[in-house]
Amino acid sequence: MDLGISGKRALVCASSKGLGLGCAEALAEAGVNLVMNARGAGALEASAQAIRDRYGVDVATVAADVTTPEGQKQVLDAAKGVDILVTNAGGPPPGMWTDWDREDFIKALDANMLTPIALIKALVPGMMERGWGRVVNITSVSVKSPIPVLGLSNAARAGLTGYVAGTARQVAGQGVIMNNLQPGIHATDRAVSLDDGAAKAQGITAEEAKVQRCATIPAGRYGTRQEFGATCAFLCSQHAGFMVGQNILLDGGATNTTM
């Protein structure tokens, strides 16, 4: 399918690896030029060069912590005039409800709610002026089905989802389409970390923990960054212009719900 976005320009956050990289790769395959951001310069530049070599698109890189004012400025200076924004950030650490203090919640909100909102506020007005834009926020399955040990993520990502629900409907009339992707378990470093934590807690191997988790997924496996990225690219395409403020679940059927 021709996504109709060749020649557009996108900012993809946290895109040196994992789901962010999957989104960057899929957009590049569709002919989109990229601004890629991550904190680690080495991994970021390696991923960017691989995309340049494979797809022939222009890729700028900004190694910065986008949750800080300084990092946001660096990223936004490089991303002026982008047509597409993909927000993404690693999730806060797991724990019990008794583990977290106010500062822990502030850090989670900064990374998983306030930073995406800041990027939206900075870049969407330009999209509205030009009459076309796409915003995809990578949130989590925990927004729809809270995960007990991920209370920080549950809270912060639900806050972003509420913000997007109203904002998406205010900007759609100017051609800017905004939606969220809710990933379940995918084969990324995050999954490895969760499996390691489960293995330690149960006194089993990480592979055994993975087998246990896969058994809870009707698809019987973890998702891949490539199929996640393909869904993101579709939401950024010309064909998604009538999907407004939606939360798209990609979890292999693990969440048992009809809505």
C-alpha positions as CSV (number, residue, x, y, z in Angstrom):
1,M,0.0,0.0,0.0
2,D,1.2,3.5,-0.9
3,L,0.9,5.4,2.4
4,G,1.1,8.7,0.6
5,I,3.6,10.3,2.8
6,S,6.8,10.1,0.8
7,G,8.8,13.3,1.2
8,K,7.2,14.2,4.6
9,R,9.4,14.8,7.6
10,A,9.0,13.1,11.0
11,L,10.4,13.5,14.5
12,V,10.6,10.1,16.2
13,C,11.5,10.1,19.9
14,A,13.5,7.3,21.7
15,S,14.2,5.8,18.3
16,S,17.6,4.3,18.6
17,K,16.1,0.9,19.4
18,G,12.9,-0.9,20.3
19,L,9.5,0.3,19.3
20,G,10.7,3.8,18.4
21,L,13.2,2.3,16.0
22,G,10.5,0.1,14.5
23,C,8.4,3.3,13.8
24,A,11.4,5.1,12.3
25,E,12.2,2.2,10.0
26,A,8.6,1.9,8.8
27,L,8.3,5.6,8.2
28,A,11.6,5.6,6.3
29,E,10.4,2.7,4.2
30,A,7.4,4.9,3.2
31,G,9.8,7.6,2.1
32,V,9.6,9.9,5.2
33,N,12.7,11.9,6.1
34,L,13.5,11.6,9.8
35,V,14.7,13.4,12.9
36,M,15.7,10.7,15.3
37,N,16.2,11.3,19.0
38,A,17.6,9.2,21.9
39,R,19.9,9.8,24.8
40,G,22.8,7.5,23.7
41,A,24.7,9.0,20.8
42,G,26.4,5.8,19.7
43,A,23.4,3.6,19.3
44,L,21.4,6.5,17.8
45,E,23.9,7.2,15.1
46,A,24.3,3.5,14.3
47,S,20.5,3.1,13.8
48,A,20.3,6.3,11.8
49,Q,23.1,5.2,9.4
50,A,21.4,1.8,8.9
51,I,18.2,3.6,7.9
52,R,20.1,5.9,5.6
53,D,21.8,3.0,3.9
54,R,18.7,0.9,3.5
55,Y,16.0,3.4,2.6
56,G,18.0,6.4,1.2
57,V,16.1,9.0,3.2
58,D,17.5,12.0,5.1
59,V,18.1,11.3,8.8
60,A,19.1,13.9,11.3
61,T,20.0,12.8,14.8
62,V,19.7,14.6,18.1
63,A,21.3,12.8,21.1
64,A,19.6,14.5,24.1
65,D,17.4,13.8,27.0
66,V,14.1,15.1,25.7
67,T,12.6,15.2,29.2
68,T,14.9,18.1,30.1
69,P,14.3,21.7,29.0
70,E,17.8,21.7,27.3
71,G,17.1,18.4,25.5
72,Q,13.7,19.6,24.3
73,K,15.2,22.7,22.9
74,Q,17.8,20.7,20.9
75,V,15.2,18.4,19.6
76,L,12.7,21.1,18.7
77,D,15.4,23.2,16.9
78,A,16.1,20.2,14.7
79,A,12.5,19.3,14.2
80,K,11.1,22.7,13.1
81,G,8.5,22.2,10.4
82,V,8.0,18.4,10.8
83,D,4.8,16.9,9.4
84,I,4.7,13.9,11.8
85,L,5.5,13.6,15.5
86,V,5.9,10.2,17.2
87,T,6.3,10.6,20.9
88,N,7.9,7.8,22.9
89,A,9.7,7.3,26.2
90,G,10.8,4.3,28.2
91,G,8.5,3.3,31.1
92,P,9.2,4.1,34.7
93,P,10.6,1.3,36.9
94,P,8.2,-1.3,38.4
95,G,7.4,-1.6,42.1
96,M,4.7,-1.7,44.7
97,W,2.4,1.2,45.5
98,T,4.2,1.7,48.8
99,D,7.6,2.2,47.0
100,W,6.9,5.5,45.3
101,D,7.1,9.0,46.7
102,R,6.1,12.3,45.1
103,E,9.4,12.7,43.3
104,D,8.9,9.3,41.6
105,F,5.6,10.4,40.2
106,I,7.0,13.7,39.0
107,K,9.7,11.9,37.1
108,A,7.2,9.5,35.6
109,L,4.9,12.4,34.6
110,D,7.8,14.4,33.1
111,A,8.8,11.4,30.9
112,N,5.5,9.9,29.9
113,M,3.0,12.8,30.0
114,L,4.5,16.3,30.2
115,T,7.2,15.8,27.6
116,P,4.8,14.5,24.9
117,I,2.5,17.3,25.7
118,A,5.3,19.9,25.4
119,L,6.3,18.4,22.0
120,I,2.7,18.5,20.8
121,K,2.2,22.1,21.9
122,A,5.4,23.1,20.1
123,L,4.9,21.3,16.8
124,V,1.2,20.9,16.2
125,P,0.5,24.6,15.6
126,G,2.8,24.5,12.5
127,M,1.0,21.5,11.3
128,M,-2.3,23.2,11.7
129,E,-1.1,26.2,9.7
130,R,0.0,24.0,6.9
131,G,-3.3,22.0,7.0
132,W,-1.8,18.6,7.5
133,G,-0.1,16.7,10.3
134,R,0.0,13.4,12.2
135,V,0.8,12.7,15.9
136,V,1.2,9.2,17.3
137,N,1.9,8.7,21.0
138,I,3.3,5.4,22.1
139,T,1.6,4.8,25.4
140,S,0.9,1.3,26.9
141,V,-1.6,-1.5,27.3
142,S,-1.6,-0.4,30.9
143,V,-3.9,2.5,30.0
144,K,-6.6,0.1,29.1
145,S,-5.7,-2.7,31.5
146,P,-3.6,-1.4,34.5
147,I,-0.6,-3.5,35.4
148,P,-0.3,-3.7,39.2
149,V,3.5,-3.4,39.4
150,L,3.6,-0.5,36.9
151,G,1.6,2.0,38.9
152,L,3.8,4.9,37.8
153,S,3.3,4.0,34.1
154,N,-0.4,3.4,34.6
155,A,-0.8,6.9,36.1
156,A,1.3,8.9,33.7
157,R,0.2,7.3,30.5
158,A,-3.4,7.5,31.5
159,G,-2.9,11.2,32.0
160,L,-1.5,11.6,28.5
161,T,-4.3,9.6,27.1
162,G,-6.9,11.9,28.7
163,Y,-5.1,15.0,27.3
164,V,-4.9,13.5,23.8
165,A,-8.6,12.6,23.9
166,G,-9.6,16.2,24.0
167,T,-6.8,17.7,22.0
168,A,-7.2,15.4,19.0
169,R,-10.8,16.5,18.5
170,Q,-9.8,20.2,18.6
171,V,-7.1,20.0,15.9
172,A,-8.7,17.4,13.5
173,G,-10.5,20.1,11.6
174,Q,-7.2,21.7,10.6
175,G,-6.0,18.4,9.2
176,V,-3.9,17.2,12.1
177,I,-4.7,13.6,13.1
178,M,-3.7,12.5,16.6
179,N,-3.9,8.9,18.0
180,N,-2.2,6.6,20.5
181,L,-0.6,3.2,20.2
182,Q,-1.0,0.9,23.2
183,P,1.7,-1.8,23.0
184,G,1.6,-5.0,25.0
185,I,4.7,-7.1,25.4
186,H,7.1,-6.8,22.4
187,A,10.6,-8.3,21.9
188,T,12.5,-5.2,23.2
189,D,14.9,-4.4,26.0
190,R,11.8,-3.5,28.2
191,A,10.5,-7.1,27.8
192,V,13.9,-8.5,28.8
193,S,13.9,-6.3,31.9
194,L,10.4,-7.4,32.9
195,D,11.3,-11.1,32.3
196,D,14.5,-10.7,34.4
197,G,12.5,-9.1,37.2
198,A,9.9,-11.9,37.1
199,A,12.6,-14.6,37.0
200,K,14.3,-13.1,40.1
201,A,11.1,-12.8,42.0
202,Q,10.1,-16.5,41.2
203,G,13.5,-18.1,41.3
204,I,13.3,-19.2,37.7
205,T,15.3,-18.5,34.6
206,A,14.5,-15.5,32.3
207,E,13.6,-17.9,29.5
208,E,11.1,-19.7,31.8
209,A,9.6,-16.3,32.7
210,K,9.2,-15.5,29.0
211,V,7.5,-18.8,28.4
212,Q,5.1,-18.1,31.2
213,R,4.3,-14.6,29.8
214,C,3.9,-15.9,26.3
215,A,1.3,-18.4,27.6
216,T,-0.9,-15.4,28.7
217,I,-0.9,-14.0,25.1
218,P,-3.3,-15.6,22.7
219,A,-0.9,-15.0,19.8
220,G,1.6,-17.1,21.8
221,R,4.5,-14.8,21.3
222,Y,5.9,-11.4,21.9
223,G,5.2,-8.7,19.2
224,T,8.0,-7.4,17.0
225,R,9.2,-3.9,16.4
226,Q,8.5,-4.3,12.7
227,E,4.8,-5.0,13.0
228,F,4.5,-2.3,15.6
229,G,6.2,0.2,13.3
230,A,4.0,-0.8,10.4
231,T,0.9,0.1,12.4
232,C,2.5,3.4,13.4
233,A,3.3,4.2,9.8
234,F,-0.3,3.5,8.8
235,L,-1.6,6.0,11.5
236,C,0.8,8.5,10.0
237,S,-0.5,7.9,6.5
238,Q,-2.9,9.6,4.2
239,H,-5.4,6.8,4.8
240,A,-5.8,7.5,8.5
241,G,-7.5,10.9,8.2
242,F,-10.8,9.7,9.7
243,M,-9.2,8.1,12.8
244,V,-9.3,10.7,15.5
245,G,-8.3,10.3,19.2
246,Q,-8.2,6.6,19.0
247,N,-6.2,4.1,21.2
248,I,-5.0,1.2,19.2
249,L,-4.1,-1.9,21.2
250,L,-1.3,-4.1,20.0
251,D,-0.9,-6.9,22.5
252,G,-1.5,-10.2,20.7
253,G,-5.0,-10.5,22.3
254,A,-3.7,-10.5,25.9
255,T,-6.2,-7.9,27.0
256,N,-9.6,-9.6,27.2
257,T,-12.0,-6.8,26.4
258,T,-14.7,-6.0,23.9
259,M,-14.2,-2.2,23.9
